[in-house]
Amino acid sequence: MGIVRLIIIGVAVWLAFKLFKRMTSGPSTPESSVKESAPKKMVQCKQCGLHVPIDEALPKGDDHFCCDEHRDQD
């Protein structure tokens, strides 16, 4: 009978620990993941029409290009 009590107490302590850990970890809101994966502004390559993020596009005047080759061809 002693081993059964020990197992029950162990399971109760484990569940209490998991509950405590979940409560102290802070809220897990979907808003935090939305901010990290917010869509980037896209621009279209003037030469081939490919859409690329503006921070990866190569500007030339008011136009944007996907690679050096397309920018040089213009």
Phi and psi in radians as a Rosetta constraint file:
Dihedral C 1 N 2 CA 2 C 2 CIRCULARHARMONIC -1.190 0.35
Dihedral N 2 CA 2 C 2 N 3 CIRCULARHARMONIC -0.637 0.35
Dihedral C 2 N 3 CA 3 C 3 CIRCULARHARMONIC -1.202 0.35
Dihedral N 3 CA 3 C 3 N 4 CIRCULARHARMONIC -0.606 0.35
Dihedral C 3 N 4 CA 4 C 4 CIRCULARHARMONIC -1.157 0.35
Dihedral N 4 CA 4 C 4 N 5 CIRCULARHARMONIC -0.751 0.35
Dihedral C 4 N 5 CA 5 C 5 CIRCULARHARMONIC -1.082 0.35
Dihedral N 5 CA 5 C 5 N 6 CIRCULARHARMONIC -0.725 0.35
Dihedral C 5 N 6 CA 6 C 6 CIRCULARHARMONIC -1.089 0.35
Dihedral N 6 CA 6 C 6 N 7 CIRCULARHARMONIC -0.725 0.35
Dihedral C 6 N 7 CA 7 C 7 CIRCULARHARMONIC -1.140 0.35
Dihedral N 7 CA 7 C 7 N 8 CIRCULARHARMONIC -0.772 0.35
Dihedral C 7 N 8 CA 8 C 8 CIRCULARHARMONIC -1.102 0.35
Dihedral N 8 CA 8 C 8 N 9 CIRCULARHARMONIC -0.757 0.35
Dihedral C 8 N 9 CA 9 C 9 CIRCULARHARMONIC -1.123 0.35
Dihedral N 9 CA 9 C 9 N 10 CIRCULARHARMONIC -0.721 0.35
Dihedral C 9 N 10 CA 10 C 10 CIRCULARHARMONIC -1.070 0.35
Dihedral N 10 CA 10 C 10 N 11 CIRCULARHARMONIC -0.773 0.35
Dihedral C 10 N 11 CA 11 C 11 CIRCULARHARMONIC -1.127 0.35
Dihedral N 11 CA 11 C 11 N 12 CIRCULARHARMONIC -0.711 0.35
Dihedral C 11 N 12 CA 12 C 12 CIRCULARHARMONIC -1.123 0.35
Dihedral N 12 CA 12 C 12 N 13 CIRCULARHARMONIC -0.739 0.35
Dihedral C 12 N 13 CA 13 C 13 CIRCULARHARMONIC -1.128 0.35
Dihedral N 13 CA 13 C 13 N 14 CIRCULARHARMONIC -0.735 0.35
Dihedral C 13 N 14 CA 14 C 14 CIRCULARHARMONIC -1.081 0.35
Dihedral N 14 CA 14 C 14 N 15 CIRCULARHARMONIC -0.785 0.35
Dihedral C 14 N 15 CA 15 C 15 CIRCULARHARMONIC -1.122 0.35
Dihedral N 15 CA 15 C 15 N 16 CIRCULARHARMONIC -0.706 0.35
Dihedral C 15 N 16 CA 16 C 16 CIRCULARHARMONIC -1.104 0.35
Dihedral N 16 CA 16 C 16 N 17 CIRCULARHARMONIC -0.719 0.35
Dihedral C 16 N 17 CA 17 C 17 CIRCULARHARMONIC -1.101 0.35
Dihedral N 17 CA 17 C 17 N 18 CIRCULARHARMONIC -0.786 0.35
Dihedral C 17 N 18 CA 18 C 18 CIRCULARHARMONIC -1.089 0.35
Dihedral N 18 CA 18 C 18 N 19 CIRCULARHARMONIC -0.730 0.35
Dihedral C 18 N 19 CA 19 C 19 CIRCULARHARMONIC -1.128 0.35
Dihedral N 19 CA 19 C 19 N 20 CIRCULARHARMONIC -0.775 0.35
Dihedral C 19 N 20 CA 20 C 20 CIRCULARHARMONIC -1.074 0.35
Dihedral N 20 CA 20 C 20 N 21 CIRCULARHARMONIC -0.756 0.35
Dihedral C 20 N 21 CA 21 C 21 CIRCULARHARMONIC -1.099 0.35
Dihedral N 21 CA 21 C 21 N 22 CIRCULARHARMONIC -0.721 0.35
Dihedral C 21 N 22 CA 22 C 22 CIRCULARHARMONIC -1.159 0.35
Dihedral N 22 CA 22 C 22 N 23 CIRCULARHARMONIC -0.672 0.35
Dihedral C 22 N 23 CA 23 C 23 CIRCULARHARMONIC -1.257 0.35
Dihedral N 23 CA 23 C 23 N 24 CIRCULARHARMONIC -0.559 0.35
Dihedral C 23 N 24 CA 24 C 24 CIRCULARHARMONIC -1.604 0.35
Dihedral N 24 CA 24 C 24 N 25 CIRCULARHARMONIC -0.127 0.35
Dihedral C 24 N 25 CA 25 C 25 CIRCULARHARMONIC -1.334 0.35
Dihedral N 25 CA 25 C 25 N 26 CIRCULARHARMONIC -0.187 0.35
Dihedral C 25 N 26 CA 26 C 26 CIRCULARHARMONIC 1.638 0.35
Dihedral N 26 CA 26 C 26 N 27 CIRCULARHARMONIC 2.924 0.35
Dihedral C 26 N 27 CA 27 C 27 CIRCULARHARMONIC -1.228 0.35
Dihedral N 27 CA 27 C 27 N 28 CIRCULARHARMONIC 2.440 0.35
Dihedral C 27 N 28 CA 28 C 28 CIRCULARHARMONIC -1.872 0.35
Dihedral N 28 CA 28 C 28 N 29 CIRCULARHARMONIC 1.477 0.35
Dihedral C 28 N 29 CA 29 C 29 CIRCULARHARMONIC -1.634 0.35
Dihedral N 29 CA 29 C 29 N 30 CIRCULARHARMONIC 2.548 0.35
Dihedral C 29 N 30 CA 30 C 30 CIRCULARHARMONIC -1.201 0.35
Dihedral N 30 CA 30 C 30 N 31 CIRCULARHARMONIC -0.250 0.35
Dihedral C 30 N 31 CA 31 C 31 CIRCULARHARMONIC -1.104 0.35
Dihedral N 31 CA 31 C 31 N 32 CIRCULARHARMONIC -0.626 0.35
Dihedral C 31 N 32 CA 32 C 32 CIRCULARHARMONIC -1.152 0.35
Dihedral N 32 CA 32 C 32 N 33 CIRCULARHARMONIC -0.644 0.35
Dihedral C 32 N 33 CA 33 C 33 CIRCULARHARMONIC -1.320 0.35
Dihedral N 33 CA 33 C 33 N 34 CIRCULARHARMONIC -0.470 0.35
Dihedral C 33 N 34 CA 34 C 34 CIRCULARHARMONIC -1.201 0.35
Dihedral N 34 CA 34 C 34 N 35 CIRCULARHARMONIC -0.681 0.35
Dihedral C 34 N 35 CA 35 C 35 CIRCULARHARMONIC -1.141 0.35
Dihedral N 35 CA 35 C 35 N 36 CIRCULARHARMONIC -0.644 0.35
Dihedral C 35 N 36 CA 36 C 36 CIRCULARHARMONIC -1.242 0.35
Dihedral N 36 CA 36 C 36 N 37 CIRCULARHARMONIC -0.567 0.35
Dihedral C 36 N 37 CA 37 C 37 CIRCULARHARMONIC -1.903 0.35
Dihedral N 37 CA 37 C 37 N 38 CIRCULARHARMONIC 0.544 0.35
Dihedral C 37 N 38 CA 38 C 38 CIRCULARHARMONIC -1.119 0.35
Dihedral N 38 CA 38 C 38 N 39 CIRCULARHARMONIC 2.459 0.35
Dihedral C 38 N 39 CA 39 C 39 CIRCULARHARMONIC -1.144 0.35
Dihedral N 39 CA 39 C 39 N 40 CIRCULARHARMONIC 2.517 0.35
Dihedral C 39 N 40 CA 40 C 40 CIRCULARHARMONIC -1.611 0.35
Dihedral N 40 CA 40 C 40 N 41 CIRCULARHARMONIC 2.697 0.35
Dihedral C 40 N 41 CA 41 C 41 CIRCULARHARMONIC -1.215 0.35
Dihedral N 41 CA 41 C 41 N 42 CIRCULARHARMONIC 2.305 0.35
Dihedral C 41 N 42 CA 42 C 42 CIRCULARHARMONIC -1.906 0.35
Dihedral N 42 CA 42 C 42 N 43 CIRCULARHARMONIC 2.562 0.35
Dihedral C 42 N 43 CA 43 C 43 CIRCULARHARMONIC -2.235 0.35
Dihedral N 43 CA 43 C 43 N 44 CIRCULARHARMONIC 2.748 0.35
Dihedral C 43 N 44 CA 44 C 44 CIRCULARHARMONIC -1.784 0.35
Dihedral N 44 CA 44 C 44 N 45 CIRCULARHARMONIC 2.340 0.35
Dihedral C 44 N 45 CA 45 C 45 CIRCULARHARMONIC -1.133 0.35
Dihedral N 45 CA 45 C 45 N 46 CIRCULARHARMONIC 2.267 0.35
Dihedral C 45 N 46 CA 46 C 46 CIRCULARHARMONIC -1.171 0.35
Dihedral N 46 CA 46 C 46 N 47 CIRCULARHARMONIC -0.514 0.35
Dihedral C 46 N 47 CA 47 C 47 CIRCULARHARMONIC -1.410 0.35
Dihedral N 47 CA 47 C 47 N 48 CIRCULARHARMONIC -0.911 0.35
Dihedral C 47 N 48 CA 48 C 48 CIRCULARHARMONIC -1.959 0.35
Dihedral N 48 CA 48 C 48 N 49 CIRCULARHARMONIC -0.220 0.35
Dihedral C 48 N 49 CA 49 C 49 CIRCULARHARMONIC 1.543 0.35
Dihedral N 49 CA 49 C 49 N 50 CIRCULARHARMONIC 0.038 0.35
Dihedral C 49 N 50 CA 50 C 50 CIRCULARHARMONIC -1.188 0.35
Dihedral N 50 CA 50 C 50 N 51 CIRCULARHARMONIC 2.388 0.35
Dihedral C 50 N 51 CA 51 C 51 CIRCULARHARMONIC -1.593 0.35
Dihedral N 51 CA 51 C 51 N 52 CIRCULARHARMONIC 2.243 0.35
Dihedral C 51 N 52 CA 52 C 52 CIRCULARHARMONIC -2.295 0.35
Dihedral N 52 CA 52 C 52 N 53 CIRCULARHARMONIC 2.665 0.35
Dihedral C 52 N 53 CA 53 C 53 CIRCULARHARMONIC -1.056 0.35
Dihedral N 53 CA 53 C 53 N 54 CIRCULARHARMONIC 2.514 0.35
Dihedral C 53 N 54 CA 54 C 54 CIRCULARHARMONIC -1.082 0.35
Dihedral N 54 CA 54 C 54 N 55 CIRCULARHARMONIC -0.524 0.35
Dihedral C 54 N 55 CA 55 C 55 CIRCULARHARMONIC -1.341 0.35
Dihedral N 55 CA 55 C 55 N 56 CIRCULARHARMONIC -0.196 0.35
Dihedral C 55 N 56 CA 56 C 56 CIRCULARHARMONIC -1.824 0.35
Dihedral N 56 CA 56 C 56 N 57 CIRCULARHARMONIC -0.194 0.35
Dihedral C 56 N 57 CA 57 C 57 CIRCULARHARMONIC -1.316 0.35
Dihedral N 57 CA 57 C 57 N 58 CIRCULARHARMONIC 2.678 0.35
Dihedral C 57 N 58 CA 58 C 58 CIRCULARHARMONIC -1.806 0.35
Dihedral N 58 CA 58 C 58 N 59 CIRCULARHARMONIC 1.934 0.35
Dihedral C 58 N 59 CA 59 C 59 CIRCULARHARMONIC -1.424 0.35
Dihedral N 59 CA 59 C 59 N 60 CIRCULARHARMONIC 2.606 0.35
Dihedral C 59 N 60 CA 60 C 60 CIRCULARHARMONIC -2.584 0.35
Dihedral N 60 CA 60 C 60 N 61 CIRCULARHARMONIC 1.794 0.35
Dihedral C 60 N 61 CA 61 C 61 CIRCULARHARMONIC 1.190 0.35
Dihedral N 61 CA 61 C 61 N 62 CIRCULARHARMONIC -2.244 0.35
Dihedral C 61 N 62 CA 62 C 62 CIRCULARHARMONIC -1.605 0.35
Dihedral N 62 CA 62 C 62 N 63 CIRCULARHARMONIC -0.055 0.35
Dihedral C 62 N 63 CA 63 C 63 CIRCULARHARMONIC -1.686 0.35
Dihedral N 63 CA 63 C 63 N 64 CIRCULARHARMONIC 2.808 0.35
Dihedral C 63 N 64 CA 64 C 64 CIRCULARHARMONIC -2.235 0.35
Dihedral N 64 CA 64 C 64 N 65 CIRCULARHARMONIC 2.594 0.35
Dihedral C 64 N 65 CA 65 C 65 CIRCULARHARMONIC -2.328 0.35
Dihedral N 65 CA 65 C 65 N 66 CIRCULARHARMONIC 2.716 0.35
Dihedral C 65 N 66 CA 66 C 66 CIRCULARHARMONIC -1.526 0.35
Dihedral N 66 CA 66 C 66 N 67 CIRCULARHARMONIC -0.363 0.35
Dihedral C 66 N 67 CA 67 C 67 CIRCULARHARMONIC -2.673 0.35
Dihedral N 67 CA 67 C 67 N 68 CIRCULARHARMONIC 2.917 0.35
Dihedral C 67 N 68 CA 68 C 68 CIRCULARHARMONIC -1.089 0.35
Dihedral N 68 CA 68 C 68 N 69 CIRCULARHARMONIC -0.646 0.35
Dihedral C 68 N 69 CA 69 C 69 CIRCULARHARMONIC -1.052 0.35
Dihedral N 69 CA 69 C 69 N 70 CIRCULARHARMONIC -0.799 0.35
Dihedral C 69 N 70 CA 70 C 70 CIRCULARHARMONIC -1.205 0.35
Dihedral N 70 CA 70 C 70 N 71 CIRCULARHARMONIC -0.622 0.35
Dihedral C 70 N 71 CA 71 C 71 CIRCULARHARMONIC -1.153 0.35
Dihedral N 71 CA 71 C 71 N 72 CIRCULARHARMONIC -0.671 0.35
Dihedral C 71 N 72 CA 72 C 72 CIRCULARHARMONIC -1.256 0.35
Dihedral N 72 CA 72 C 72 N 73 CIRCULARHARMONIC -0.508 0.35
Dihedral C 72 N 73 CA 73 C 73 CIRCULARHARMONIC -1.248 0.35
Dihedral N 73 CA 73 C 73 N 74 CIRCULARHARMONIC -0.419 0.35
